[in-house]
């Protein structure tokens, strides 16, 4: 049914788009959650009685009215709102046939099985494209559909290691460190979402679908960004610098008298102002530090000079002085401070949604960061209980009343 502009704005820019979601864990679900936030109808396919692996990845879990843990983990909640869940065992002929029928009715299919894992069920792209030539089929794997490692499984930690980010993360004399969240999974999901939207644009112009092949490791290599190109340009392998920036000095965490804060001096003018705030204007005229390139060359002596000066100043005094002078700085907040902040509240980055298993009647989630002026993000459905929408989906998409 054709929608008016007002209807589209109310329901989201992707309202009317159907997404068949055969993903689990983090990369795939984060991608489809974004599409759901933008208005798409997301049908999450889950194994009966088990569901997405992350449902069991606690602690913590949602607690019921008696304070007992339910089957819904916070991890699962983080990437599965705005979806409906259908419980189908694709390993059975009947279940696979149901998914094939659903695939003829969808615009987009996203899956993160091993390479070739869905072929035996007749659910790979080549098996589905003839029945639905306009389908956009996105495959998310560890290493992609080609290459010597294509058959290997992929997890975020492995991708962070293989793709190089761990060699750049951590203190110089410590062990390589992963990022504190599954950032490769999340970024892969972001790349998948943008690729899907580009393919959707192409389909709307040509009626042609296509297969999107996206890998965790490829995504990880792509977002090496400046450090990756630093290496490609110079041939020098970057070293771990902790919180220091490879191309800007000073740009790092400093200890103050009552904690830590971030100093991010982005240019030479800011450095002059920063030295004034510290009460040491002579540093700005020192020939070793008058330009950023000189500060990089003399990083060690400059930082050794700054550390004891900054350590004698309390956090609020330095933050106030730097902000007044127009020098970029900031606190290092714990998560309780993040979600209690006025900025997070003003930007709706903490939301609450009704949930049937929660004793309080709702669950708190992280909001979507995108702010549209015409088609705002909508929060329509809390992360679903496994299989909760099976009959509704079969009736809605297929006009059927059972999986048989």
Buried (B, 14 or more C-beta within 10 A) or exposed (E): EEEEEEEBBBBBBBBBBBBBBBBBBBBBBBBBBBBBBBBBBBBBBBBBEBBBBBBBBBEEBBBBEEEEBBBBBBBBBBBBBBBBBBBBBBEEEEBBBBBBBBBEBBBBBBBBBBBEBBEEBBBBBEBBBEEBEBBBBBBBBBBBBEEEBBEBEBBBBBBBBBBBBBBBBBEEEEEBBBBEEBBBBBBBBBBBBEBBBEBBEEBEEEEEBBBBBBBBBBBBBBBBEEBBEBBEEEEEEBEBBEEBBBEBBBBBEBEBEEEEBBBBBEEBEBBBBBBBBBEBEEBBEBEEBBEBEBBBBBBEEBBEBBEEBBEEBEBEEBBEBBEEBEBBBEBEEEEEEEBEBEEBEEEBBBBBBEBEBBBEEBBBBBBBEEEEEEBBBBBBBBBBBBBBBBBEBBEBBBEBEEBE
